[in-house]
């Protein structure tokens, strides 16, 4: 066979090459006639032949798509890979700072600068090389950095898990010299008389924090009844733990009127209205021109339909007859064009699509277990900062406490989204998402640290009525799925056994 100098055609429509099933040299000899005929193995690789048992490259299963959504390339230069450029600038900055540290003051400690350089290098690598998550707005690199920050915090908690409490407090002094001093715990149940004065005195910065917190929880959970159960459960948790932390001691009207009915309700209401607005307003950006699709609900149970934007763009549209502009208008800018284009660019920071969550906690045992687990994790995430700031002697308004709350909010957005898709769309999400896995590990590690450091810190025993209450809740959580799912499943199993016995007889 003559060689033409061109590589073989490996396209899906290329003709299949037939290969002989036996060696012709063996057929000419007597030994070859008696020996079994063997197939000549072709050279493996992409340039090899396509045989009948090979994968059909024209089929959809041969074209593996990644888990994340396709990038929205409305601003194309933002999504263009520039890894080598970033590497060049990063190494230039590193060389400039690292090689010029001798100009610093004599005797100045450089350990902190080295730690900052390590963290910056890790975040830069994560921003470029980490796997994408479920969100693509404002940019996938932003959510990679969020994942990297969560990983750094988890590693820090793992390190603190192997330290004692006094050593951990000394490390906190290295980060902030104002720390390391014992702080008194403030109780909010000193004057529980219901009057205008006491209500006015109870209005402080924490009311705004409550409202903003429940606004964020509504954006994460996206379900009214789920948020209301979590809100009431947190108030009961404060009742149950006020013998340990004085911050949890509040008046009854502070629990149920100021917190639940005012602050929590307002934040939850605004958050759910925001969810409804984002749910029906779906913008896909192409060439700085948004296309609005109303009532688009992707990956939901009730509306399993999606709009293909690429198909709409490929569909030819009739040309519109527009009058030719005057010759002088080419040099003038249309009024309001800059404002409209700026508004379109700013909408890049809005969600590309918004999935409404329908948890259905009573539809199956898996859904029930998921809901209970998520409620437990959220309660732990809410209670952990109270214990950590008490043990490490930090004010509630300290930047470390605020950064932890903001970080959990940012990490919770993609984590709950991945958990919901993992539980309801197993065909696309064959494993738990990276944000969900890491955030769950972080909350558990925080709990381990708190349990270890709390030994001997809370000598007051738990009241008897609290023990009875918690035992009742635990019993109900076990009895309900047993009656709801276990008993019917047992009946079906026994009926199938009886039917098989009758058939055998």
C-alpha positions in Angstrom: 0.0 0.0 0.0 1.6 3.3 -1.1 1.9 6.1 1.4 0.6 9.5 0.4 2.3 11.6 3.1 -1.1 12.6 4.7 -2.3 11.4 8.1 -5.1 8.9 8.1 -8.7 10.1 8.2 -10.1 9.6 11.7 -13.4 11.6 11.3 -16.6 9.9 12.3 -17.7 9.6 8.7 -14.4 8.1 7.5 -14.8 4.6 5.9 -13.9 1.6 8.0 -10.7 -0.1 7.0 -10.9 -3.9 6.6 -8.0 -5.9 7.9 -7.2 -9.5 7.0 -8.1 -12.0 9.7 -5.0 -14.2 9.0 -1.4 -13.8 7.9 -1.0 -14.8 4.1 2.5 -16.0 4.8 1.2 -18.6 7.2 -1.3 -20.0 4.6 1.6 -21.0 2.2 3.2 -23.3 4.7 2.0 -26.6 6.1 2.7 -25.5 9.7 0.7 -22.4 9.0 -2.2 -24.5 7.8 -2.3 -26.4 11.1 -1.8 -23.4 13.4 -4.8 -21.4 14.5 -5.5 -18.2 12.6 -4.7 -15.1 14.7 -5.8 -11.6 14.1 -3.1 -9.0 13.5 -3.3 -6.4 16.2 -3.2 -2.9 14.7 -1.2 -0.1 16.2 -3.2 1.4 19.1 -3.8 5.1 19.4 -6.0 7.7 17.8 -4.6 7.0 14.4 -5.6 3.3 14.6 -8.5 1.8 12.7 -12.1 1.9 13.9 -13.3 -1.7 14.6 -16.7 -3.0 15.2 -16.3 -3.2 19.0 -14.8 0.3 19.3 -16.9 3.3 20.6 -19.0 5.0 17.9 -17.6 8.6 18.0 -20.8 9.9 16.5 -22.9 9.0 19.5 -23.6 11.4 22.3 -22.0 9.2 25.0 -18.6 9.6 23.3 -18.8 13.4 23.8 -18.4 13.9 27.5 -19.6 17.2 28.8 -18.3 18.8 32.1 -20.5 19.2 35.1 -20.5 22.9 35.0 -22.6 25.0 32.7 -21.1 26.6 29.6 -19.6 30.0 30.1 -21.6 33.0 29.2 -19.3 34.7 26.8 -21.1 38.1 26.6 -17.9 39.8 27.6 -15.5 37.6 25.6 -12.2 38.9 26.9 -13.2 38.1 30.5 -13.7 34.4 29.8 -10.6 34.1 27.5 -7.9 31.9 29.2 -4.8 34.0 30.2 -3.0 31.6 32.4 0.4 32.3 31.0 -0.1 36.0 31.3 -1.2 35.7 34.9 1.8 33.4 35.6 4.2 36.0 34.1 2.8 38.9 36.2 2.6 36.8 39.4 6.2 35.7 39.1 7.3 39.3 38.4 5.5 40.6 41.5 6.9 37.7 43.5 10.4 38.3 42.3 10.2 42.1 43.0 8.9 41.6 46.6 10.9 38.6 47.5 14.2 40.0 46.2 13.7 43.4 47.7 12.9 42.4 51.3 16.3 43.5 52.4 15.2 47.1 52.1 12.8 46.6 55.0 13.6 47.9 58.4 16.4 46.1 60.2 15.0 43.5 62.6 11.5 43.5 61.2 9.8 40.1 61.1 9.3 38.7 57.6 7.4 35.6 58.6 4.0 37.4 58.2 5.0 38.5 54.7 6.0 35.0 53.7 2.6 33.6 55.0 0.8 36.2 53.0 2.8 35.2 49.9 1.9 31.5 50.5 -1.8 32.3 50.8 -1.7 34.6 47.7 0.0 31.9 45.6 -2.5 29.3 46.7 -5.4 31.5 45.9 -4.0 32.4 42.5 -3.4 28.7 41.6 -7.0 27.9 42.7 -8.4 30.8 40.7 -6.8 29.4 37.5 -6.8 25.6 38.0 -9.6 24.6 40.3 -12.7 22.8 38.9 -15.7 25.0 38.2 -18.8 24.8 40.3 -22.5 25.3 39.5 -22.3 29.1 39.2 -20.8 31.1 36.3 -21.8 34.7 37.4 -20.0 37.0 37.9 -17.2 34.7 36.8 -16.3 31.1 37.5 -12.9 32.3 38.8 -14.7 34.1 41.7 -16.3 30.9 42.9 -13.0 29.0 42.6 -11.5 31.6 44.9 -14.4 31.1 47.3 -13.7 27.4 47.3 -10.0 28.1 48.0 -10.8 30.4 50.9 -13.0 27.7 52.4 -10.2 25.2 52.0 -7.7 27.5 53.8 -10.2 28.0 56.6 -10.7 24.2 56.9 -7.0 23.6 57.0 -6.7 26.3 59.7 -9.4 24.6 61.8 -7.7 21.2 61.4 -4.4 22.8 62.7 -6.3 24.4 65.7 -7.9 21.0 66.4 -4.4 19.7 67.5 -3.8 22.7 69.7 -5.0 23.5 73.2 -7.1 26.5 74.0 -4.4 28.7 75.5 -2.1 28.1 72.5 -4.9 28.9 70.1 -5.5 32.2 72.0 -1.8 33.0 71.6 -2.0 32.4 67.9 -5.0 34.8 67.7 -2.8 37.5 69.3 -0.3 37.1 66.5 -3.1 37.9 64.0 -4.5 40.7 66.1 -2.7 42.2 69.0 -6.0 43.5 70.5 -7.1 39.9 71.2 -6.1 37.7 74.1 -8.1 39.4 76.7 -11.1 37.9 78.6 -14.4 39.5 77.6 -17.6 39.5 79.7 -20.7 37.9 78.3 -23.7 40.1 78.0 -27.2 38.9 78.9 -30.3 40.3 77.2 -32.8 39.0 79.8 -32.1 41.6 82.5 -35.3 43.7 82.0 -38.1 41.7 80.3 -40.9 44.2 81.0 -42.8 44.8 77.7 -42.7 48.5 77.2 -41.7 51.0 74.5 -38.5 51.8 76.4 -37.3 48.2 76.6 -38.3 47.6 73.0 -36.4 50.7 71.9 -33.3 49.7 73.9 -33.4 46.2 72.3 -33.1 47.7 68.8 -29.4 47.6 68.1 -27.0 46.6 65.3 -27.8 42.9 65.9 -31.3 43.5 64.6 -29.8 44.6 61.2 -27.5 41.5 61.4 -30.6 39.3 62.0 -32.3 40.8 59.0 -29.3 40.5 56.7 -28.6 37.0 57.9 -32.1 35.8 57.0 -32.0 37.5 53.7 -28.9 35.5 52.9 -30.5 32.2 54.2 -33.5 32.8 52.0 -31.2 33.2 49.0 -29.4 29.9 50.0 -32.4 27.7 50.9 -35.1 29.3 48.6 -38.0 27.8 50.5 -40.4 29.4 52.9 -41.3 26.5 55.1 -37.6 25.4 55.3 -36.5 28.9 56.5 -39.4 29.2 59.0 -38.5 25.8 60.5 -34.9 26.8 60.8 -35.8 30.2 62.3 -38.0 28.6 65.1 -35.4 25.8 65.6 -32.7 28.4 66.2 -34.8 30.1 68.9 -35.4 26.8 70.6 -31.6 26.2 70.4 -31.0 29.5 72.2 -33.4 28.4 74.9 -31.6 25.1 75.3 -28.1 26.6 75.5 -28.5 29.7 77.5 -27.1 27.9 80.6 -23.8 27.8 78.8 -23.7 31.2 77.0 -25.2 34.3 78.5 -25.7 35.7 75.0 -28.5 33.2 74.4 -30.5 34.5 77.4 -33.2 36.8 76.0 -36.7 37.9 76.9 -39.7 36.0 75.5 -40.7 39.0 73.3 -37.1 39.3 72.1 -37.2 35.7 70.9 -40.6 35.6 69.2 -41.6 39.2 68.5 -38.3 41.1 67.7 -36.4 38.2 66.3 -38.8 35.9 64.6 -41.8 38.1 63.7 -39.9 41.2 62.8 -36.3 40.8 61.9 -36.3 37.2 60.6 -39.6 37.7 58.8 -38.6 40.9 57.0 -35.2 39.4 55.9 -36.9 36.2 54.8 -39.7 38.1 52.9 -37.2 40.3 51.0 -35.0 37.3 50.3 -37.8 35.2 48.9 -39.1 38.1 46.8 -35.6 38.4 45.4 -35.6 34.7 44.6 -38.9 35.1 42.8 -37.6 38.0 40.8 -34.4 36.2 39.8 -36.4 33.1 39.0 -38.6 34.7 36.3 -35.9 37.0 34.9 -33.3 34.9 33.0 -30.7 36.8 31.1 -28.3 35.2 28.7 -25.6 37.5 27.4 -24.4 37.5 23.8 -22.5 40.4 22.5 -23.7 42.7 25.3 -27.4 42.1 24.2 -29.6 40.4 26.8 -32.5 38.1 25.9 -35.1 37.9 28.6 -36.9 34.6 29.1 -39.9 34.7 31.5 -40.7 31.9 33.8 -37.7 29.8 33.0 -37.2 27.2 35.7 -34.3 24.9 35.0 -33.9 21.5 36.8 -37.2 21.9 38.7 -39.8 19.2 39.2 -42.9 21.1 37.9 -41.3 22.8 34.9 -38.8 20.5 33.2 -38.2 22.7 30.3 -35.2 24.8 29.2 -34.7 27.4 26.5 -31.9 26.9 24.1 -30.4 30.3 23.4 -28.0 29.0 20.8 -30.9 27.7 18.7 -32.7 31.1 18.8 -29.5 32.8 17.7 -29.1 30.4 14.8 -32.7 30.9 13.6 -32.7 33.5 10.8 -34.8 36.5 11.5 -36.4 38.7 8.9 -34.4 41.8 8.2 -36.1 45.0 9.4 -36.4 47.9 7.1 -34.9 50.9 9.0 -34.4 54.2 7.5 -30.8 55.2 6.8 -29.4 57.6 9.4 -28.2 61.0 8.3 -24.6 61.4 7.3 -23.9 63.6 10.3 -25.1 61.1 12.9 -22.1 58.8 12.4 -19.9 61.1 14.4 -22.3 61.7 17.2 -23.2 59.2 20.0 -26.8 58.3 20.7 -28.1 59.8 23.9 -28.2 57.3 26.8 -26.1 54.7 24.9 -23.3 54.7 27.6 -25.9 54.3 30.3 -27.6 51.4 28.6 -24.3 49.6 27.9 -23.1 50.2 31.5 -26.4 48.8 32.8 -26.0 45.7 30.6 -22.5 45.1 31.8 -23.5 45.4 35.5 -26.2 42.8 34.9 -23.3 40.4 34.4 -23.2 40.2 38.2 -26.8 38.9 38.3 -27.4 35.1 38.2 -27.3 33.4 34.8 -30.2 31.3 35.8 -32.0 30.7 39.1 -33.3 27.3 40.3 -36.2 27.2 42.6 -35.8 24.5 45.3 -38.7 22.1 46.1 -37.2 20.0 48.8 -40.3 17.7 49.5 -39.1 16.5 52.8 -42.0 14.1 53.3 -42.0 12.5 49.8 -39.4 9.9 50.5 -37.0 8.8 53.2 -34.0 10.1 51.2 -35.7 13.6 51.0 -36.5 13.5 54.7 -33.0 12.5 55.7 -31.6 15.3 53.4 -33.8 17.9 55.0 -33.0 16.9 58.5 -29.3 16.8 57.8 -29.4 20.2 56.1 -31.3 21.7 59.1 -28.7 20.2 61.5 -25.8 21.6 59.5 -27.4 25.0 59.3 -28.1 25.0 63.1 -24.5 24.0 63.7 -23.2 26.7 61.3 -25.3 29.3 63.2 -24.2 28.2 66.7 -20.5 27.6 66.0 -19.5 31.3 65.8 -21.1 32.0 69.2 -18.9 29.4 70.9 -15.8 30.2 68.9 -15.9 33.9 69.8 -16.5 33.0 73.4 -13.6 30.6 73.6 -11.2 32.8 71.6 -12.2 36.0 73.4 -13.5 37.9 70.4 -16.1 40.6 70.2 -19.2 39.9 68.0 -18.2 42.9 65.8 -14.6 41.7 65.3 -13.6 41.4 61.6 -12.7 37.7 62.0 -16.3 37.0 63.2 -17.8 39.0 60.4 -15.5 37.4 57.8 -16.5 34.0 59.0 -20.2 34.7 58.6 -19.7 36.2 55.1 -17.5 33.3 54.1 -20.1 30.7 55.2 -22.8 32.6 53.2 -20.7 32.7 50.0 -19.7 29.0 50.4 -23.3 28.0 51.2 -24.7 29.4 48.0 -23.0 26.9 45.6 -22.9 24.2 48.3 -26.7 24.0 48.8 -27.1 24.3 45.0 -24.9 21.3 44.5 -26.6 19.3 47.3 -30.0 19.9 45.7 -28.8 18.8 42.3 -27.0 15.8 43.8 -30.2 14.6 45.5 -32.7 15.4 42.7 -30.7 15.1 39.4 -28.4 12.1 39.8 -28.0 11.7 36.1 -26.0 14.9 35.9 -24.5 15.0 39.4 -23.0 11.5 39.9 -21.1 12.6 43.0 -21.4 15.2 45.8 -20.1 18.6 44.7 -16.8 20.0 45.9 -18.4 23.0 47.7 -20.9 20.8 49.5 -18.2 18.3 50.6 -15.8 21.0 51.8 -18.4 23.1 53.7 -19.7 20.0 55.4 -16.2 19.1 56.5 -15.6 22.6 57.7 -18.7 22.7 59.9 -17.9 19.2 61.4 -14.3 20.3 62.1 -15.6 23.4 63.9 -17.8 21.2 66.1 -14.8 19.0 66.9 -12.7 22.1 67.9 -15.6 23.4 70.1 -16.1 20.1 71.8 -12.4 19.7 72.6 -12.0 23.3 73.9 -15.2 23.2 75.9 -14.1 20.6 78.4 -14.4 22.2 81.8 -15.6 25.5 80.4 -19.3 25.0 81.1 -19.6 23.4 84.6 -23.3 24.2 84.9 -25.3 21.0 84.0 -28.2 21.0 81.5 -31.6 21.7 83.1 -33.9 18.7 83.3 -36.7 20.3 81.3 -34.2 20.9 78.4 -33.2 17.3 78.5 -36.8 16.2 78.3 -37.5 18.6 75.4 -34.4 17.5 73.4 -35.3 13.8 74.0 -38.8 14.4 72.8 -37.6 16.1 69.6 -35.1 13.2 68.9 -37.9 10.7 69.5 -40.2 12.4 67.0 -37.5 12.6 64.4 -37.1 8.8 64.7 -40.8 7.8 65.0 -42.0 9.9 62.1 -39.9 8.3 59.3 -40.6 4.9 60.9 -44.3 5.3 60.6 -44.3 7.3 57.4 -41.8 5.2 55.4 -40.7 2.1 57.4 -44.2 0.6 58.1 -45.5 0.8 54.5 -42.2 -0.6 53.2 -42.4 -3.5 55.6 -46.0 -4.2 54.5 -45.0 -4.2 50.9 -42.1 -6.6 51.7 -44.4 -9.0 53.5 -47.0 -8.9 50.7 -44.4 -9.7 48.1 -43.2 -12.7 50.3 -46.8 -14.0 50.6 -47.3 -13.7 46.9 -44.2 -15.7 46.2 -45.2 -18.4 48.6 -48.6 -18.7 47.0 -47.1 -19.0 43.5 -44.7 -21.8 44.7 -47.7 -23.7 46.3 
